Amino acid sequence: MTDSFPSAASVPAREWAVEMIGIRKVFPGIVANDNVTLRVKEREIHAILGENGAGKSTLMSVLFGLYSPDAGSIRVHGKEVRIRDPNDATARGIGMVHQHFKLVRPYTVSENIILGKEPRNFLGEVDFRAADRRIAELSDRYGLAVDPRARVESISVGMQQRAEILKILYRNADILIFDEPTAVLTPQEVDELMTILVRLRDEGKTVILITHKLREIKAVAERCTVLRRGRLVETVDVASTDESRLAEMMVGRAVDFNVAKKEGSFGDVVLSIRDIDVRASRGHLGVRRLSLDVRAGEILGIAGVDGNGQTELIEAITGLRPVEKGSIFMDGRDITRASIRSRARAGMGHVPEDRHRHGLVLDFRLDENLALRTFDRPPILRSRFFLDFKAMAERARALIAEYDIRSGSGPATKAKSMSGGNQQKAIIAREIDLSPRLLVVAQPTRGLDVGAIENIHRRIVAERDKGRAILLVSFELDEVLALCDRIAAISKGEIVGIVEARGVDERVIGAMMAGRSQTAGETAERPS
Amino acid sequence: MSEVSTAKGPRGGKALLDAFIGSNGALSVFVVLLGFACGTLIIMAVGRNPDGMYLALLQTLTGYNATSHVWNSRYVGEWLTASMPLILSGMSMGFAARTGLFNIGAEGQYIVGLTAAQFVALFFPPLVGLHWILAVAAGGLAAAFWGGFVGWLRAKYAVSEVVATIMLNYIAFFLSRYLTRLIPDANTYRTPSFPETALIPRGFLDELTNHSRLSVGIFVVLACVFIYWLVLERTKLGFELRATGLNRNAALYAGISVTRSFTTSMAIAGAFAGIAGAIVALGSFSYGRVLGGYDNYGFNGIAVALVGNSRAGGTLVSGLLFGMLASAQPLMQSRQIPKEITWIISGLVVVFVSLRAGFRLLVEWRAKVAAARGQASTGGDDA
């Protein structure tokens, strides 16, 4: 899919689908886009690469009419336009698939698609049959395989995304913007989406793909525009640029994606889970007859798509959720019904999935947050009733230095005024400071930029090297592959299989995540 | 990523606005001044001289009558007397609020405290120097159970504390009427007089404030303010309660028993309101009352806590403010100022304070922008 292209200079203006020239967008106090120029050819897949906060979404929001630029001009198919709002954008053939789907869950796919643009029959009634027909037609043409009559709440996330794609195709879009479309998909669904993107391109559409995943860009995009801190870095031909070069452009320095990891030396089993059932919030069993062992000195990763029981499993282990059946042992001691505090005292650290919901009291100061697990014992607890706030601040200062937590005013900083990466560093510092035998880590790098991810990965591996047992749950397969010694795939609340991480093919894990069990030795063929 | 101090250069108005919305205390002061400004305009609009209001307020605060040049400290005593139950019920509301609970039940807890104190006053042996202390303690204790019960319901059965406290207000009111009328020789509005030992003594305050109704209950109030501060800001329990109030999930995650926090917090909140009831019963009256309606101290406590930001010092000052408005009423009337103006001012203050949510959104948005700019400028290759 990487044929040769005429060089940018020789392309006459009418061959550009979108030209955004010198776009500047200032929010009070921050320049989100500073003189950014983006040129997208007709019928190409054009990637926009950048870290969180690089200005990708702002740029696309300008194109989609959500923001009006402070400077710069926009041309669509060679014609200068002013896009006032999303309706304007839609009228000009620009459609956007948002990261968070905008679908009415109890409605069918086709009801969702026609909403706001319903076909009418001669009586003025909504003509559902015509709608279904048109949608089935579109679905066939682009290979989307969506059932127009299915209810959105009953179809998979991948299918919902395709419904979103159909929604904009139904509105005759020929320029399609995808905002981080793979964040919510399984590896297989990602592959399918990539095929769909190519198919859309082949059928004459122009695709703009916002992402920070280099592999996806290499797989489908022809050209890539890299943004950093609101500015254009470069637009490059993807075929002639390797991944590490792309990463360097994105981050601004060389990035080492490999986590340096010593040969593991595994000790005794620290955490042992035996046949547990755990109920999910809605009442059904979120985890079923699940058994798992984590040894000292190893990182065991749980790979799986969001919503397959990971949350319930983590909460059961850490004591936030009761176990219906089965037992959990830590160092041979039954902790199935132990309180959260006694688990912490026994040396269980927990980096929670949602750092704002569970991990931090955002309105507390940093030192209070760092003391959240240890305020009930000396030295912070000074006597039976009173806390020693000096000791609390002192301990915080030590952790801030050791873990390089950046904050405006040291221990007194309000947690909510810190960046996501530093909030996460604070949580990890606090949990490791419990000197845990066992560290339960969920989604440790969600929403963080590359620099922070590196830092946190190094911390986790360092704990493993110190001989701690670590259970890691992540929806990012790359992260699981990079960090873990063993990988357990979870699907529908059950462990489908456990494999040694070394040399494992991610297709194998992908298949297990989809619920198909495989043995450790088996490897699937990897398409190039 | 420095705090909210984003004001660059001499843009005075903006800097001032920053100062006000950056600090809750400054905002409360601002809001109160705004309330008075509006009140002044209203008085002028109805054709009266607003000087009268300020002279009345001056007299309430200092006892000095600027028209007749007479000084009478009794007005000060009356002001403090009116403020006592407001400060306490404000703390009742505020303490629960700091734990994330909305205690509409201060009125009911106040009634329970008042009733319990009246019973101890009438039926306990008249021990000199101890009787009234026991009665006040009984009021606090009874109301602690009354409030704690709601916290327990919330913790154990997830019963909304708002609904439960509203219902319990009615129960407290009618139960108090029923039980008090059972007392021998009680008629439809009062019981026999309390023994002298049950009345909260006035001591040197009597002389100092020219025989006002101010009792040593004021020291109980000040002690409560100190305890409020000490518990919330300095103890392990307070840390747990504050964490629960700010983020229940994080508190649970940290191993704090949220259910116990709820019960404890509501019990302490109830105790404050109960002590308010006892101080009114034994400080301002010499007989037990069969309540004919709510005294409304509990409900006014909501406003007090709001303006005082649920902080110890803030609630003290805000209780004194509302007490001042209440006790200035007769003085205003004598100066041809409609007394309703005080209700208008308190109402406006509460409305303006409630607008704080809007102010706060503004503050947070600006902090975010400042943080983002901080990030953009560090390492930003400005060339």
Chai-1 contact restraints between the chains, C-beta under 6 A:
chainA,res_idxA,chainB,res_idxB,connection_type,confidence,min_distance_angstrom,max_distance_angstrom,comment,restraint_id
A,P28,B,V369,contact,1.0,0.0,6.0,A-B,restraint_1
A,G29,B,V369,contact,1.0,0.0,6.0,A-B,restraint_2
A,G29,B,R373,contact,1.0,0.0,6.0,A-B,restraint_3
A,I30,B,A372,contact,1.0,0.0,6.0,A-B,restraint_4
A,I30,B,R373,contact,1.0,0.0,6.0,A-B,restraint_5
A,I30,B,A376,contact,1.0,0.0,6.0,A-B,restraint_6
A,R229,B,A376,contact,1.0,0.0,6.0,A-B,restraint_7
A,R229,B,G380,contact,1.0,0.0,6.0,A-B,restraint_8
A,I340,B,G255,contact,1.0,0.0,6.0,A-B,restraint_9
A,R341,B,G255,contact,1.0,0.0,6.0,A-B,restraint_10
A,A344,B,G255,contact,1.0,0.0,6.0,A-B,restraint_11
A,R357,B,N249,contact,1.0,0.0,6.0,A-B,restraint_12
A,H358,B,N249,contact,1.0,0.0,6.0,A-B,restraint_13
A,H358,B,A250,contact,1.0,0.0,6.0,A-B,restraint_14
A,H358,B,Y253,contact,1.0,0.0,6.0,A-B,restraint_15
A,V361,B,A243,contact,1.0,0.0,6.0,A-B,restraint_16
A,V361,B,L246,contact,1.0,0.0,6.0,A-B,restraint_17
A,V361,B,N247,contact,1.0,0.0,6.0,A-B,restraint_18
A,V361,B,A250,contact,1.0,0.0,6.0,A-B,restraint_19
A,D363,B,L246,contact,1.0,0.0,6.0,A-B,restraint_20
A,L372,B,A254,contact,1.0,0.0,6.0,A-B,restraint_21
A,R373,B,A254,contact,1.0,0.0,6.0,A-B,restraint_22
A,F375,B,F239,contact,1.0,0.0,6.0,A-B,restraint_23
A,L381,B,K236,contact,1.0,0.0,6.0,A-B,restraint_24
A,F385,B,T235,contact,1.0,0.0,6.0,A-B,restraint_25
A,F386,B,R234,contact,1.0,0.0,6.0,A-B,restraint_26
A,F386,B,T235,contact,1.0,0.0,6.0,A-B,restraint_27
A,L387,B,K236,contact,1.0,0.0,6.0,A-B,restraint_28
A,L387,B,F239,contact,1.0,0.0,6.0,A-B,restraint_29
A,G408,B,M1,contact,1.0,0.0,6.0,A-B,restraint_30
A,G408,B,S2,contact,1.0,0.0,6.0,A-B,restraint_31
A,S417,B,A367,contact,1.0,0.0,6.0,A-B,restraint_32
